[in-house]
Amino acid sequence: MRIIELKETVTASNDRDAEVLRSELKAKGTLLINLMASPGAGKTTLLERTIRDMKDRFRIAVMEADVDSDVDAVRIEKLGAKAVQAHTGGMCHMDAGMTRTALEELGDEPFDLVVLENVGNLICPAEFDTGAGKKVMLLSVPEGDDKPLKYPLMFSVSDVLILTKTDVAPYFDFDFEACKRRARQLNPNMEIFEVSSKTGDGFEAWENWLGKAILDWKK
Amino acid sequence: MHEMGIILHLAKSLEETAAEQDIQKILRVTLQVGEVSGIMTDYFTDCWNYFRKRHPVLDTAELELETIPAVTFCSNCERTYPTVRYGRECPYCHSGETWLLRGNECIIKEIEVE
C-alpha cells in the first residue's frame, strides 16, 4: 500500500479538456464566448439585439444551455442565427465536455462567433472552464450592486461585465460606481459596459469590443 | 447538482491518474474542501458512493474530507478574520470592503493505492 500526493484541484481534468478545445477553436478562428448571469438578467435579450446588429458582419451561432426546454433557442432562431439547445443533463453548469458535444451539434459550418449561453446561475458556471476564449457576465440593475461581494468568483474569472437593464435604473437604488469599484477590486482588468437591451443604450461600446475581440481571435 | 458535477470530474481525474501510473485499485481519496466552497459534505459523500461503482479502479475507494477554514481579509483595516463566524462585515472596523482569502477550494490532496 502506498500514498500518492496529488495536490491538484478537483476540476483539473476539465481544465485540461477546456485547454484542448480552446486551442482547436483558435486554429479554426472561432471565438467562443461563455455568457454567464443569474436567471432573468437578460442574457437572451442582449443576444437578440447583438445578433441583429452584427449578423451582417459576422457568422454567429448560439448554444443555449438549459436544464430543460428550448424556449431560448427558438427566440434566437427567429433572428436567423443558428441555435442549438445544449442539455446539461440536470446539471447546473456547462463543462468542457458538454460544450464540445454542443459544438458538434452545430455542424461543420464555420462561425466567427459562437456564444454559449450558460445556465442561469452565478456560482457553478464560474468554476468550470468550458474552453471559451472570453468569459462575459451580466448583472442586471434589479439584482443590486452588492453582487460582486456575494459572488466574488464569477466576477474574478470574467473578462467582461455588462450591467444590463439600465433603463430601469431610476426605479432602483443601484450604485453604478460602487458596483464597478467592487468588481474592479476583484478583477482590475475587467471591461465594464452599461447597456439597455430595450433601448439600445450603450450597445455601441459593447459591440465595438465584441467586434474587435472576434477579429483579434483570428490573429 | 453542483456536487454531482464535481464528483464526475473527480472520478475522471482519478481514472486518468490511475491509467498514467498503472494503478489497479485506489483505496482512499483525501480531498481538502474549503468551508465556503458550497459543497454539502453529506450529499457529496452520497454522490461519491453512487458514482464510484461505475469505475472499477475506484469502486471500493473511501472518500475522506478535510476542511480548510475560510478566512476573509478586510481591505480597510488590513486584518483577517474567520469568514463563517463573521460573514461579510469586518468584526474589527465594520467595513464591508472584505474579500475571501481562502476557503472556497476543493483539492485532491492524496490517494492511497494498492
Interface residues (C-beta under 8 A of the other chain):
Chain A: M1 R2 I3 I4 E5 L6 K7 E8 T9 V10 T11 A12 S13 N14 G90 M91 C92 H93 D95 I123 C124 F128 L149 P152 L153 Q185 L186
Chain B: M1 H2 M4 G5 I6 H9 L10 K12 S13 E16 T17 Q21 I23 L27 L31 G38 S75 R88 G96 E97 T98 W99 L100 N104 E105 C106 I107 I108 K109 E110 I111 E112 V113 E114
